[in-house]
Amino acid sequence: MTTALVTGATAGIGREFARQLAERGHDLVLVARDRDRLDQVAADLRATYHVSADVLPADLAFRADLDRVAARVADPDRPVDVLVNNAGFGLRTPFLGSELAEEERLFDVLCRAVLVLSHAAGRAMSARGAGAIVNVSSVAGFVAMGSYSAAKAWVTVFSEALATELAG
């Protein structure tokens, strides 16, 4: 049985990734900030697809939470075979109209978390000789629309570089 870890697993694209992975028989580790929503999604996936679904509440903007998720990804005794870096959010204000703290939070979740978790997964998967990393980006990365599009452009280029490094 393979295990997939999905960040941002309680809504939108992340929840759909979790559902489709469960449908294909993957056990899951679901990561998001809201424990109650995580528990509900996990219960639904267990009941519907008869897979294991662990929850790992974490706010990826906080280094201690991110480090806990990275440790789970890298755990050789409980390997993660598929990492889906999906967690994210957008700001509804222009860059200069936003508080800098919110811009930094966006950067931490959309870029730093992808970097840290991909590093942990890439090393663990390379050592095992197998695995997959899916980094969710956006077509917003192809246009100049503020920090969100800049972050998504970074995710795209970073993913292309990582794919080249891990090829084979």
Buried (B, 14 or more C-beta within 10 A) or exposed (E): EBBBBBBBBBEEBBBEBBBEBBEEEBBBBBBBBEEEBBBEBBEBBBEEBEBBBBBBBBBBBBEEBBEBBBEBBBEEEEBBBBBBBBBBEBBEEEEEEBEEEBBBBBBBBBBBBBBBBBBBBBEBBEEEEEBBBBBBBBEBBEEEBBBBBBBBBBBBEBBEEBEEEBEE
